[in-house]
Amino acid sequence: MSLRFSERISSIKASEIRELLKLTERPDIISFAGGLPAPELFPIEKLEKVSSEVILKEGRAALQYSTTEGYIPLRKAIAEQRMQPANINVSIDNIMITSGSQQGLEFSGKLFLDKNDVVICESPSYLGAINAFKAYQPKFVEIPMDDNGMIMEELEKALELHKNAKFIYTIPDFQNPTGKTMSVDRRKRLVDIATKYSVPILEDCPYSELMFEGERNPSVKSFDKDGLVIHLGTFSKTFCPGLRIGWICASEEIIQKYVIIKQGADLQCSSMDQRITANFMEKYDLNEHILNIRNVYRKRRDLMIEGMEKHFPKEIKFTRPMGGLFTWVELREDLDAAVVLEEALKEKVAFVPGGSFFPNGGHKNHFRLNYSNMSEEKIIIGIERLGKVLKTYYK
């Protein structure tokens, strides 16, 4: 049987991370591959109470269709409790609930991109975003980064050269995959440049509340005076990813475009899960829960970095993130991290090769490590195993 599929699907491959997760479900593998939260931190007992109350008190509404924009008390809680601390002052009319921020990425591709349009992104960038945008057959222009994030001079050169750039995609806080954070000065400069060229900014913020030191940075959107910044948020990294509750925060005009797209995709997010999330935030202190997550992840990051310093060859470079879930490793230019992974798997340890995080290819001598999901004991053992593998390449 010969089926004729769309042109766009031929350019999309299965997510390398999702495919790796299938392999690393084996209990004998120590996996630093996925960006998974620590499941032992999920507030199961509290959620049991909240879920029961939702069913008993709001069951008929919780099991019924609802509005596309989302459950009003949840949108209100997001505006007040999650946006205001990022210096974003908005109302519920600026917020639409999505199925995780991944849906916000896919919808953004549908909203802005035609074939051969330009997406400007950090180099490297989040693989899930790259795949979401690829469905709409754009061209990617990668902007190099340093320790303070995207280099603004290079961004302005790219915008001057590519007049058909449709948006700038950035993860300003504890970036995936590098763990780097954009400085406050560059956030302001980013908005100034985007305003100058009338190009929207897609600000993806799944990790912004997971800082290990200091205060939360003001969001890129907090400097937006012209409605050019679209902010994507999620509870996946700070609460429970299985609920699939995220949000888009943007001007009312842009939100209405997203509403039309969502009505054609899935009508709405789960009425039940939205109510569970809103009721949890009403009854319990989500900030306290996030603080506990940060304390656990900080210790795991420290253990991973200490292990890398001790067991990795001294020539290997890696980032020292101030928050988030990842560190980024750079090998010798002649090495392919995918080949190294094959050897690492023989030692029952896994990571994500870095080549797929560069939309235009190359840079195969990088890989990403996650420190949030494995226990402290497994981090110590896994990094030691990985160090032994890497030393075979550095003699």
Backbone hydrogen bonds in HBPLUS format (Angstrom, degrees):
<---DONOR---> <-ACCEPTOR-->    atom                        ^
c    i                          cat <-CA-CA->   ^        H-A-AA   ^      H-
h    n   atom  resd res      DA  || num        DHA   H-A  angle D-A-AA Bond
n    s   type  num  typ     dist DA aas  dist angle  dist       angle   num
A0010-SER N   A0007-GLU O   3.27 MM   3  5.67 140.8  2.44 106.0 115.8     1
A0011-SER N   A0008-ARG O   3.24 MM   3  5.74 154.6  2.31 109.9 116.7     2
A0012-ILE N   A0009-ILE O   3.22 MM   3  5.39 164.0  2.25 107.2 111.9     3
A0019-GLU N   A0015-SER O   2.94 MM   4  6.20 158.5  1.99 154.7 160.8     4
A0020-LEU N   A0016-GLU O   2.95 MM   4  6.08 152.3  2.02 140.5 148.3     5
A0021-LEU N   A0017-ILE O   2.93 MM   4  6.20 147.9  2.03 148.3 157.1     6
A0022-LYS N   A0019-GLU O   3.21 MM   3  5.41 134.2  2.43  99.1 110.4     7
A0023-LEU N   A0020-LEU O   3.01 MM   3  5.26 116.2  2.43 101.9 116.5     8
A0024-THR N   A0020-LEU O   2.94 MM   4  6.25 158.8  1.99 153.8 160.6     9
A0025-GLU N   A0022-LYS O   3.46 MM   3  5.53 163.0  2.49  99.9 104.2    10
A0026-ARG N   A0023-LEU O   3.38 MM   3  6.36 170.4  2.39 120.1 122.5    11
A0029-ILE N   A0026-ARG O   3.13 MM   3  5.69 167.5  2.14 120.1 124.0    12
A0030-ILE N   A0348-LYS O   2.96 MM 318  6.13 173.8  1.96 138.1 139.1    13
A0350-ALA N   A0030-ILE O   2.95 MM 320  6.32 151.7  2.03 153.9 155.6    14
A0032-PHE N   A0350-ALA O   2.86 MM 318  5.65 161.2  1.90 136.4 141.9    15
A0370-ASN N   A0032-PHE O   2.86 MM 338  4.63 141.9  2.01 119.9 129.8    16
A0041-LEU N   A0038-ALA O   3.09 MM   3  5.74 164.0  2.12 118.6 123.7    17
A0042-PHE N   A0039-PRO O   3.16 MM   3  5.47 165.8  2.18 110.4 114.8    18
A0044-ILE N   A0042-PHE O   2.84 MM   2  5.59 134.8  2.05 110.0  95.8    19
A0047-LEU N   A0043-PRO O   2.92 MM   4  6.08 157.4  1.97 154.1 161.6    20
A0048-GLU N   A0044-ILE O   2.83 MM   4  6.02 142.0  1.97 146.1 156.4    21
A0049-LYS N   A0045-GLU O   3.30 MM   4  6.63 154.1  2.37 143.4 148.1    22
A0050-VAL N   A0046-LYS O   2.98 MM   4  6.28 166.5  2.00 152.6 156.4    23
A0051-SER N   A0047-LEU O   2.79 MM   4  5.77 166.2  1.81 147.2 151.8    24
A0052-SER N   A0048-GLU O   3.10 MM   4  6.14 156.0  2.16 139.4 145.9    25
A0053-GLU N   A0049-LYS O   3.01 MM   4  6.24 158.3  2.06 149.0 154.8    26
A0054-VAL N   A0050-VAL O   2.93 MM   4  6.20 154.7  2.00 151.4 158.5    27
A0055-ILE N   A0051-SER O   3.08 MM   4  6.33 161.9  2.11 148.6 152.6    28
A0056-LEU N   A0052-SER O   2.92 MM   4  6.11 166.8  1.94 152.9 156.9    29
A0057-LYS N   A0053-GLU O   2.83 MM   4  5.74 163.1  1.85 149.3 154.2    30
A0058-GLU N   A0054-VAL O   2.77 MM   4  5.10 146.9  1.88 132.2 142.7    31
A0062-ALA N   A0058-GLU O   2.75 MM   4  5.80 160.2  1.79 163.4 169.5    32
A0063-LEU N   A0059-GLY O   3.02 MM   4  6.09 133.5  2.24 144.7 154.3    33
A0064-GLN N   A0061-ALA O   3.24 MM   3  5.09 163.7  2.27 102.3 106.7    34
A0097-ILE N   A0069-GLU O   2.91 MM  28  5.99 161.4  1.94 143.7 148.1    35
A0074-LEU N   A0071-TYR O   3.06 MM   3  5.47 124.2  2.38 109.7 123.7    36
A0075-ARG N   A0071-TYR O   3.05 MM   4  6.36 161.6  2.08 157.5 163.3    37
A0076-LYS N   A0072-ILE O   2.88 MM   4  6.07 158.2  1.93 158.3 164.7    38
A0077-ALA N   A0073-PRO O   2.97 MM   4  6.11 154.3  2.04 139.0 145.7    39
A0078-ILE N   A0074-LEU O   2.91 MM   4  6.16 156.5  1.96 151.6 157.9    40
A0079-ALA N   A0075-ARG O   2.99 MM   4  6.19 163.3  2.02 146.8 151.1    41
A0080-GLU N   A0076-LYS O   3.01 MM   4  6.21 159.2  2.06 149.0 154.3    42
A0081-GLN N   A0077-ALA O   2.71 MM   4  5.52 162.5  1.74 149.0 155.4    43
A0082-ARG N   A0078-ILE O   2.95 MM   4  4.92 147.3  2.06 123.7 132.9    44
A0083-MET N   A0078-ILE O   2.92 MM   5  6.22 147.9  2.02 164.9 169.7    45
A0084-GLN N   A0079-ALA O   3.31 MM   5  6.46 139.6  2.48 139.3 148.8    46
A0086-ALA N   A0083-MET O   2.90 MM   3  5.25 141.3  2.05 109.8 121.8    47
A0088-ILE N   A0083-MET O   3.06 MM   5  5.10 159.3  2.10 135.8 134.3    48
A0087-ASN N   A0084-GLN O   2.89 MM   3  4.96 152.9  1.97 115.7 116.8    49
A0219-SER N   A0086-ALA O   3.30 MM 133  5.46 173.1  2.30 134.5 136.5    50
A0094-ASN N   A0091-SER O   3.02 MM   3  5.63 164.2  2.05 116.8 122.0    51
A0095-ILE N   A0092-ILE O   3.12 MM   3  5.26 164.0  2.14 113.5 114.6    52
A0250-ALA N   A0094-ASN O   2.95 MM 156  5.27 150.3  2.04 141.4 150.0    53
A0096-MET N   A0248-ILE O   3.03 MM 152  5.32 153.4  2.10 146.5 154.7    54
A0248-ILE N   A0096-MET O   2.88 MM 152  5.32 154.9  1.94 152.7 161.1    55
A0098-THR N   A0246-GLY O   2.87 MM 148  4.90 167.7  1.89 114.7 118.6    56
A0100-GLY N   A0098-THR O   2.96 MM   2  5.47 124.4  2.27 107.4  91.1    57
A0246-GLY N   A0098-THR O   2.88 MM 148  4.90 161.5  1.91 144.3 142.2    58
A0104-GLY N   A0101-SER O   3.01 MM   3  4.89 116.6  2.42  91.7 107.9    59
A0105-LEU N   A0101-SER O   3.05 MM   4  6.46 142.9  2.19 146.3 156.1    60
A0106-GLU N   A0102-GLN O   3.08 MM   4  6.43 163.6  2.11 151.5 154.5    61
A0107-PHE N   A0103-GLN O   2.87 MM   4  6.03 166.8  1.89 153.8 157.8    62
A0108-SER N   A0104-GLY O   3.02 MM   4  6.06 142.8  2.17 134.1 143.9    63
A0109-GLY N   A0105-LEU O   3.10 MM   4  6.49 150.3  2.19 149.1 156.2    64
A0110-LYS N   A0106-GLU O   3.14 MM   4  6.51 158.6  2.19 148.5 154.0    65
A0111-LEU N   A0107-PHE O   2.84 MM   4  6.04 146.2  1.95 144.5 154.5    66
A0112-PHE N   A0108-SER O   3.03 MM   4  6.10 158.9  2.08 149.8 153.3    67
A0113-LEU N   A0109-GLY O   2.98 MM   4  5.35 158.9  2.02 142.8 149.2    68
A0117-ASP N   A0114-ASP O   3.05 MM   3  5.65 159.6  2.09 139.9 139.2    69
A0116-ASN N   A0137-GLN O   2.80 MM  21  6.11 171.1  1.81 149.2 147.8    70
A0139-LYS N   A0117-ASP O   2.68 MM  22  5.99 161.2  1.71 163.0 168.8    71
A0118-VAL N   A0164-ASN O   3.28 MM  46  5.93 172.5  2.29 133.2 131.0    72
A0166-LYS N   A0118-VAL O   2.85 MM  48  5.87 163.3  1.87 160.9 160.7    73
A0119-VAL N   A0139-LYS O   2.84 MM  20  6.20 159.5  1.88 163.4 169.9    74
A0141-VAL N   A0119-VAL O   2.89 MM  22  6.18 162.8  1.92 160.3 161.9    75
A0120-ILE N   A0167-PHE O   3.12 MM  47  6.36 178.1  2.12 164.3 163.7    76
A0169-TYR N   A0120-ILE O   2.72 MM  49  6.10 167.9  1.73 170.9 172.7    77
A0121-CYS N   A0141-VAL O   3.07 MM  20  6.40 161.7  2.11 156.5 160.1    78
A0143-ILE N   A0121-CYS O   2.80 MM  22  6.05 154.4  1.87 158.5 166.4    79
A0123-SER N   A0143-ILE O   2.95 MM  20  5.39 128.5  2.22 153.2 140.7    80
A0125-SER N   A0357-PHE O   2.83 MM 232  5.29 165.9  1.85 148.3 151.3    81
A0129-ALA N   A0126-TYR O   3.18 MM   3  5.48 127.6  2.47 103.3 115.7    82
A0130-ILE N   A0126-TYR O   3.11 MM   4  6.43 162.0  2.14 152.8 158.2    83
A0131-ASN N   A0127-LEU O   2.99 MM   4  6.24 165.0  2.01 154.5 157.3    84
A0132-ALA N   A0128-GLY O   3.06 MM   4  6.15 150.5  2.15 134.5 142.9    85
A0133-PHE N   A0129-ALA O   2.92 MM   4  6.14 162.2  1.95 157.7 161.1    86
A0134-LYS N   A0130-ILE O   2.91 MM   4  6.02 149.6  2.00 146.3 155.6    87
A0136-TYR N   A0133-PHE O   2.92 MM   3  5.76 162.5  1.95 125.7 130.8    88
A0137-GLN N   A0134-LYS O   2.93 MM   3  5.05 166.1  1.95 115.2 116.6    89
A0151-ILE N   A0144-PRO O   3.10 MM   7  6.16 163.3  2.13 163.5 158.2    90
A0146-ASP N   A0149-GLY O   3.06 MM   3  5.38 157.4  2.11 138.1 139.9    91
A0149-GLY N   A0146-ASP O   3.05 MM   3  5.38 156.6  2.10 123.3 121.4    92
A0183-SER N   A0148-ASN O   3.20 MM  35  5.25 150.5  2.29 129.2 126.5    93
A0154-GLU N   A0151-ILE O   3.16 MM   3  5.59 123.7  2.49 106.5 119.2    94
A0155-LEU N   A0151-ILE O   3.10 MM   4  6.44 148.6  2.21 145.7 155.4    95
A0156-GLU N   A0152-MET O   2.96 MM   4  6.22 162.5  1.99 153.6 156.3    96
A0157-LYS N   A0153-GLU O   3.16 MM   4  6.38 153.5  2.23 140.1 147.1    97
A0158-ALA N   A0154-GLU O   3.04 MM   4  6.26 155.2  2.10 144.2 150.5    98
A0159-LEU N   A0155-LEU O   2.99 MM   4  6.31 155.2  2.06 153.6 160.2    99
A0160-GLU N   A0156-GLU O   2.99 MM   4  6.13 150.1  2.08 144.8 152.7   100
A0161-LEU N   A0157-LYS O   3.05 MM   4  6.24 144.3  2.18 141.5 151.0   101
A0162-HIS N   A0158-ALA O   2.82 MM   4  5.91 153.9  1.89 149.6 156.7   102
A0165-ALA N   A0162-HIS O   3.32 MM   3  5.74 145.4  2.44 118.6 116.4   103
A0168-ILE N   A0200-PRO O   2.91 MM  32  6.35 153.3  1.98 148.2 156.3   104
A0202-LEU N   A0168-ILE O   2.73 MM  34  5.96 171.0  1.74 160.0 162.2   105
A0170-THR N   A0202-LEU O   3.03 MM  32  6.30 165.9  2.05 165.4 162.8   106
A0204-ASP N   A0170-THR O   2.93 MM  34  6.16 175.7  1.94 168.7 169.3   107
A0182-MET N   A0172-PRO O   2.76 MM  10  4.97 161.9  1.79 146.0 152.3   108
A0175-GLN N   A0180-LYS O   2.73 MM   5  5.15 164.9  1.76 149.7 144.5   109
A0179-GLY N   A0175-GLN O   2.49 MM   4  4.49 157.0  1.54 141.8 146.9   110
A0187-ARG N   A0183-SER O   3.05 MM   4  6.39 143.8  2.18 144.9 155.5   111
A0187-ARG N   A0184-VAL O   3.13 MM   3  5.02 121.0  2.49  92.4 107.4   112
A0188-LYS N   A0184-VAL O   3.12 MM   4  6.47 159.4  2.16 153.8 157.5   113
A0189-ARG N   A0185-ASP O   2.98 MM   4  6.24 160.3  2.02 144.9 151.0   114
A0190-LEU N   A0186-ARG O   2.72 MM   4  5.81 151.9  1.80 145.3 152.8   115
A0191-VAL N   A0187-ARG O   3.19 MM   4  6.49 158.8  2.24 147.3 150.9   116
A0192-ASP N   A0188-LYS O   3.04 MM   4  6.35 157.4  2.09 148.6 155.4   117
A0193-ILE N   A0189-ARG O   2.89 MM   4  6.13 160.5  1.92 154.5 158.9   118
A0194-ALA N   A0190-LEU O   2.94 MM   4  6.13 165.6  1.96 150.9 155.3   119
A0195-THR N   A0191-VAL O   2.90 MM   4  6.00 154.8  1.96 146.8 153.6   120
A0196-LYS N   A0192-ASP O   2.98 MM   4  6.19 155.9  2.04 143.6 150.3   121
A0197-TYR N   A0193-ILE O   3.10 MM   4  6.40 151.5  2.18 150.5 157.0   122
A0198-SER N   A0194-ALA O   2.78 MM   4  5.63 106.7  2.32 135.8 153.6   123
A0199-VAL N   A0194-ALA O   2.99 MM   5  5.02 158.1  2.04 139.3 145.2   124
A0198-SER N   A0195-THR O   3.24 MM   3  4.84 152.8  2.32  94.5 102.6   125
A0201-ILE N   A0228-LEU O   2.97 MM  27  6.15 159.1  2.01 139.7 143.8   126
A0230-ILE N   A0201-ILE O   2.81 MM  29  6.09 170.5  1.82 174.0 176.3   127
A0203-GLU N   A0230-ILE O   2.78 MM  27  5.95 158.0  1.82 158.2 165.4   128
A0232-LEU N   A0203-GLU O   2.78 MM  29  6.06 165.4  1.80 167.7 166.2   129
A0205-CYS N   A0232-LEU O   2.97 MM  27  5.86 159.8  2.01 151.3 157.7   130
A0210-LEU N   A0207-TYR O   2.88 MM   3  5.40 165.3  1.90 125.2 129.7   131
A0324-GLY N   A0210-LEU O   2.95 MM 114  5.30 151.5  2.03 137.3 144.3   132
A0212-PHE N   A0322-MET O   2.87 MM 110  5.66 172.6  1.87 151.1 149.2   133
A0222-SER N   A0219-SER O   3.15 MM   3  5.27 139.6  2.32  97.7 108.6   134
A0223-PHE N   A0220-VAL O   3.10 MM   3  5.82 163.6  2.12 119.9 124.7   135
A0224-ASP N   A0221-LYS O   2.97 MM   3  4.99 164.6  1.99 111.8 115.7   136
A0231-HIS N   A0249-CYS O   2.92 MM  18  5.01 168.5  1.93 158.1 155.0   137
A0249-CYS N   A0231-HIS O   2.79 MM  18  5.01 158.8  1.84 154.3 159.5   138
A0233-GLY N   A0247-TRP O   2.95 MM  14  5.19 167.3  1.96 147.3 151.5   139
A0247-TRP N   A0233-GLY O   2.86 MM  14  5.19 155.3  1.92 138.8 135.6   140
A0235-PHE N   A0245-ILE O   3.01 MM  10  5.93 161.8  2.05 166.2 166.0   141
A0239-PHE N   A0235-PHE O   2.81 MM   4  5.14 130.3  2.06 146.1 147.9   142
A0243-LEU N   A0240-CYS O   3.31 MM   3  5.90 159.0  2.36 115.1 120.3   143
A0244-ARG N   A0241-PRO O   3.04 MM   3  5.48 149.4  2.13 111.9 120.7   144
A0255-ILE N   A0251-SER O   2.88 MM   4  6.14 165.3  1.90 159.9 164.8   145
A0256-GLN N   A0252-GLU O   3.06 MM   4  6.21 155.4  2.12 147.3 152.2   146
A0257-LYS N   A0254-ILE O   2.99 MM   3  5.17 128.3  2.26 101.5 115.4   147
A0258-TYR N   A0254-ILE O   3.10 MM   4  6.53 156.2  2.16 152.4 158.9   148
A0259-VAL N   A0255-ILE O   2.85 MM   4  6.16 150.0  1.94 150.9 160.3   149
A0260-ILE N   A0256-GLN O   3.24 MM   4  6.44 155.2  2.30 138.9 143.4   150
A0261-ILE N   A0257-LYS O   3.17 MM   4  6.53 156.8  2.23 146.5 152.6   151
A0262-LYS N   A0258-TYR O   2.85 MM   4  6.12 160.1  1.89 154.4 159.8   152
A0263-GLN N   A0259-VAL O   2.93 MM   4  6.13 153.4  2.00 149.5 156.6   153
A0264-GLY N   A0261-ILE O   3.14 MM   3  5.31 132.5  2.38  98.6 111.0   154
A0265-ALA N   A0262-LYS O   2.96 MM   3  4.85 142.9  2.10  96.9 108.6   155
A0266-ASP N   A0262-LYS O   2.96 MM   4  5.95 155.4  2.02 156.5 160.6   156
A0267-LEU N   A0262-LYS O   3.01 MM   5  5.73 137.4  2.20 148.1 144.6   157
A0268-GLN N   A0266-ASP O   2.63 MM   2  5.55 145.5  1.75 104.4  95.3   158
A0274-GLN N   A0270-SER O   3.03 MM   4  6.18 156.9  2.09 149.6 155.9   159
A0275-ARG N   A0271-SER O   3.16 MM   4  6.29 158.6  2.21 141.7 147.2   160
A0276-ILE N   A0272-MET O   2.91 MM   4  6.19 159.0  1.95 154.8 161.5   161
A0277-THR N   A0273-ASP O   3.01 MM   4  6.12 163.0  2.04 144.3 148.5   162
A0278-ALA N   A0274-GLN O   2.96 MM   4  6.18 164.2  1.99 149.6 154.1   163
A0279-ASN N   A0275-ARG O   2.83 MM   4  5.91 166.1  1.85 152.1 156.4   164
A0280-PHE N   A0276-ILE O   2.94 MM   4  6.06 151.9  2.02 144.8 152.6   165
A0281-MET N   A0277-THR O   3.11 MM   4  6.36 160.4  2.15 147.4 152.0   166
A0282-GLU N   A0278-ALA O   3.00 MM   4  6.28 136.6  2.20 140.6 153.1   167
A0283-LYS N   A0279-ASN O   2.98 MM   4  6.16 154.8  2.05 149.7 155.0   168
A0284-TYR N   A0280-PHE O   2.82 MM   4  5.67 157.2  1.88 155.9 161.2   169
A0288-GLU N   A0285-ASP O   3.18 MM   3  5.40 125.1  2.50 100.3 113.0   170
A0289-HIS N   A0285-ASP O   3.27 MM   4  6.66 155.2  2.33 146.2 152.8   171
A0290-ILE N   A0286-LEU O   2.88 MM   4  6.19 156.0  1.94 152.4 158.9   172
A0291-LEU N   A0287-ASN O   2.89 MM   4  6.12 151.1  1.98 144.2 152.2   173
A0292-ASN N   A0288-GLU O   3.13 MM   4  6.44 152.1  2.21 145.1 151.4   174
A0293-ILE N   A0289-HIS O   3.12 MM   4  6.50 154.1  2.19 145.2 152.1   175
A0294-ARG N   A0290-ILE O   2.87 MM   4  6.17 161.9  1.90 154.6 159.2   176
A0295-ASN N   A0291-LEU O   3.00 MM   4  6.25 155.9  2.06 148.3 154.2   177
A0296-VAL N   A0292-ASN O   3.13 MM   4  6.40 158.4  2.18 149.2 154.2   178
A0297-TYR N   A0293-ILE O   2.91 MM   4  6.13 170.4  1.92 160.6 163.3   179
A0298-ARG N   A0294-ARG O   2.84 MM   4  5.89 152.1  1.92 146.4 154.2   180
A0299-LYS N   A0295-ASN O   3.32 MM   4  6.48 160.1  2.36 140.1 144.1   181
A0300-ARG N   A0296-VAL O   3.11 MM   4  6.41 155.6  2.17 146.7 153.8   182
A0301-ARG N   A0297-TYR O   2.77 MM   4  5.97 157.2  1.82 151.2 157.4   183
A0302-ASP N   A0298-ARG O   2.96 MM   4  6.18 165.1  1.98 150.1 153.9   184
A0303-LEU N   A0299-LYS O   2.98 MM   4  6.23 155.6  2.04 145.0 151.4   185
A0304-MET N   A0300-ARG O   2.97 MM   4  6.18 157.6  2.02 147.4 153.3   186
A0305-ILE N   A0301-ARG O   2.88 MM   4  6.12 171.4  1.88 163.2 164.7   187
A0306-GLU N   A0302-ASP O   2.89 MM   4  6.00 165.0  1.92 149.5 154.3   188
A0307-GLY N   A0303-LEU O   2.93 MM   4  6.03 155.6  1.99 142.3 149.4   189
A0308-MET N   A0304-MET O   2.86 MM   4  6.12 154.8  1.93 151.9 159.0   190
A0309-GLU N   A0305-ILE O   2.90 MM   4  6.13 159.3  1.94 152.5 158.0   191
A0310-LYS N   A0306-GLU O   3.03 MM   4  6.19 142.8  2.17 139.8 150.0   192
A0311-HIS N   A0307-GLY O   2.79 MM   4  5.85 164.4  1.81 155.5 159.3   193
A0312-PHE N   A0308-MET O   2.98 MM   4  5.07 154.2  2.04 128.8 135.7   194
A0316-ILE N   A0313-PRO O   3.11 MM   3  5.82 163.0  2.14 122.1 126.9   195
A0317-LYS N   A0330-GLU O   3.24 MM  13  5.15 159.0  2.29 152.2 151.3   196
A0330-GLU N   A0317-LYS O   2.82 MM  13  5.15 169.5  1.83 149.3 150.8   197
A0319-THR N   A0328-TRP O   3.07 MM   9  5.49 143.2  2.21 139.1 150.3   198
A0371-TYR N   A0325-LEU O   3.15 MM  46  5.97 156.7  2.20 150.6 157.4   199
A0327-THR N   A0369-LEU O   2.97 MM  42  5.38 153.7  2.05 150.3 158.1   200
A0369-LEU N   A0327-THR O   2.97 MM  42  5.38 172.5  1.97 164.2 164.6   201
A0329-VAL N   A0367-PHE O   2.86 MM  38  5.29 174.6  1.87 168.8 169.3   202
A0367-PHE N   A0329-VAL O   3.02 MM  38  5.29 147.8  2.12 138.9 145.8   203
A0331-LEU N   A0365-ASN O   2.69 MM  34  5.04 174.5  1.69 164.9 165.1   204
A0335-LEU N   A0332-ARG O   3.04 MM   3  5.60 167.6  2.06 122.3 126.1   205
A0339-VAL N   A0336-ASP O   3.02 MM   3  5.45 130.1  2.27 108.8 120.9   206
A0340-VAL N   A0336-ASP O   3.13 MM   4  6.54 156.2  2.19 148.3 155.6   207
A0337-ALA N   A0364-LYS O   2.81 MM  27  5.95 179.3  1.81 155.4 155.7   208
A0341-LEU N   A0337-ALA O   2.82 MM   4  6.03 146.4  1.94 143.0 152.2   209
A0342-GLU N   A0338-ALA O   3.33 MM   4  6.62 146.5  2.45 135.5 142.1   210
A0343-GLU N   A0340-VAL O   3.10 MM   3  5.28 120.3  2.48  98.9 113.0   211
A0344-ALA N   A0340-VAL O   2.87 MM   4  6.17 152.8  1.94 148.9 158.0   212
A0345-LEU N   A0341-LEU O   2.82 MM   4  6.03 157.3  1.87 157.9 161.7   213
A0346-LYS N   A0343-GLU O   3.17 MM   3  5.26 130.1  2.43  95.9 108.8   214
A0347-GLU N   A0344-ALA O   2.85 MM   3  5.12 135.8  2.05 102.8 116.0   215
A0349-VAL N   A0344-ALA O   3.14 MM   5  5.44 154.0  2.21 126.1 131.9   216
A0348-LYS N   A0345-LEU O   2.91 MM   3  4.57 156.4  1.97  98.8 103.7   217
A0352-VAL N   A0368-ARG O   3.32 MM  16  5.27 171.8  2.33 151.4 151.8   218
A0368-ARG N   A0352-VAL O   2.87 MM  16  5.27 162.6  1.90 154.9 158.9   219
A0354-GLY N   A0366-HIS O   2.67 MM  12  4.64 149.2  1.76 140.4 129.5   220
A0357-PHE N   A0354-GLY O   3.04 MM   3  5.61 158.7  2.09 120.2 126.8   221
A0358-PHE N   A0355-GLY O   3.18 MM   3  5.79 165.2  2.20 118.3 121.4   222
A0361-GLY N   A0358-PHE O   2.89 MM   3  5.27 165.4  1.91 123.4 125.0   223
A0379-ILE N   A0375-SER O   2.91 MM   4  6.20 150.4  2.00 152.2 161.1   224
A0380-ILE N   A0376-GLU O   3.10 MM   4  6.37 162.9  2.13 152.4 155.4   225
A0381-ILE N   A0377-GLU O   3.09 MM   4  6.36 166.9  2.10 151.1 154.4   226
A0382-GLY N   A0378-LYS O   2.72 MM   4  5.66 163.2  1.75 146.9 153.0   227
A0383-ILE N   A0379-ILE O   3.00 MM   4  5.96 166.9  2.02 149.2 152.3   228
A0384-GLU N   A0380-ILE O   3.28 MM   4  6.34 153.2  2.35 138.5 145.8   229
A0385-ARG N   A0381-ILE O   3.00 MM   4  6.29 158.2  2.04 150.9 157.0   230
A0386-LEU N   A0382-GLY O   2.90 MM   4  6.12 161.6  1.93 149.4 154.7   231
A0387-GLY N   A0383-ILE O   2.84 MM   4  5.95 152.2  1.91 143.0 150.7   232
A0388-LYS N   A0384-GLU O   3.13 MM   4  6.43 150.8  2.22 145.0 151.4   233
A0389-VAL N   A0385-ARG O   3.17 MM   4  6.56 153.7  2.24 147.3 154.2   234
A0390-LEU N   A0386-LEU O   2.94 MM   4  6.22 165.2  1.96 155.7 159.3   235
A0391-LYS N   A0387-GLY O   2.98 MM   4  6.13 148.9  2.08 146.7 154.7   236
A0392-THR N   A0389-VAL O   3.14 MM   3  5.60 146.0  2.26 107.4 116.7   237
A0393-TYR N   A0390-LEU O   2.97 MM   3  5.48 154.1  2.04 112.7 120.7   238
A0394-TYR N   A0391-LYS O   3.22 MM   3  4.99 152.5  2.30  95.9 104.1   239
